[in-house]
């Protein structure tokens, strides 16, 4: 990190959502998504819909406000700098 300009360091910290220590190393990789057929995509979508329907059937009912609070808490937990856009 010590070889980066202040603007580059700020950009990386913005993407990570946290400060980066000078002795830390940051790696960036780009991947080509694997080719997938329309049929394969439809199978994945169907499996995801079934999975989420099963989850929804098991969950306890909550108000819209409670659901928003749960999502906001999860976002803050995984991204310390997260702020709601509400």
C-alpha positions in Angstrom: 0.0 0.0 0.0 2.9 2.3 0.6 3.6 2.5 -3.2 0.1 3.9 -3.9 -0.8 7.6 -4.3 -3.2 9.0 -1.8 -6.0 8.9 -4.4 -5.4 5.3 -5.2 -5.3 4.3 -1.5 -8.6 6.2 -0.9 -10.2 4.4 -3.9 -9.2 1.0 -2.5 -10.4 1.8 1.0 -13.7 3.1 -0.5 -14.2 -0.2 -2.3 -13.2 -2.3 0.8 -15.3 -0.2 3.2 -12.4 0.1 5.6 -9.0 1.6 6.2 -6.0 -0.4 4.8 -2.8 -0.6 6.8 0.5 0.2 5.1 1.8 -3.3 5.6 -1.3 -4.9 4.0 -1.3 -6.2 0.5 -4.3 -5.8 -1.8 -4.9 -8.0 -4.8 -7.4 -7.4 -7.6 -8.4 -10.2 -10.0 -10.7 -10.2 -13.0 -12.5 -13.4 -14.1 -14.4 -14.2 -17.2 -17.8 -15.8 -16.2 -18.1 -19.3 -17.4 -20.4 -19.7 -20.4 -23.8 -21.0 -19.5 -26.6 -22.1 -21.7 -30.1 -20.7 -21.5 -31.3 -24.0 -20.2 -28.6 -24.0 -17.5 -29.5 -20.5 -16.5 -33.2 -21.5 -16.2 -32.3 -24.5 -14.1 -30.3 -22.3 -11.7 -33.1 -19.8 -11.5 -35.7 -22.5 -10.8 -33.5 -24.0 -8.0 -33.0 -20.6 -6.4 -36.7 -19.8 -6.5 -37.4 -23.2 -4.8 -34.7 -22.6 -2.2 -36.0 -19.1 -1.3 -39.7 -20.3 -1.3 -38.6 -23.0 1.3 -36.9 -20.3 3.4 -39.9 -18.0 3.2 -42.2 -20.8 4.3 -40.1 -21.3 7.4 -39.6 -17.7 8.5 -41.5 -15.9 11.2 -43.7 -13.1 10.0 -42.2 -9.6 10.6 -43.3 -6.1 9.8 -41.7 -4.2 6.9 -39.9 -2.1 9.4 -38.4 -5.1 11.2 -37.3 -6.6 7.9 -35.6 -3.4 6.9 -33.9 -3.3 10.4 -32.6 -6.9 9.9 -31.3 -6.1 6.5 -29.6 -2.9 7.7 -28.0 -4.7 10.6 -26.6 -7.4 8.2 -25.2 -4.8 5.9 -23.5 -2.9 8.7 -22.1 -6.2 10.0 -20.5 -7.1 6.6 -19.7 -3.5 5.5 -18.7 -1.4 8.5 -19.0 1.9 6.6 -22.5 1.1 5.2 -25.1 3.8 5.5 -28.8 3.3 4.6 -30.1 5.4 1.7 -33.4 5.9 3.3 
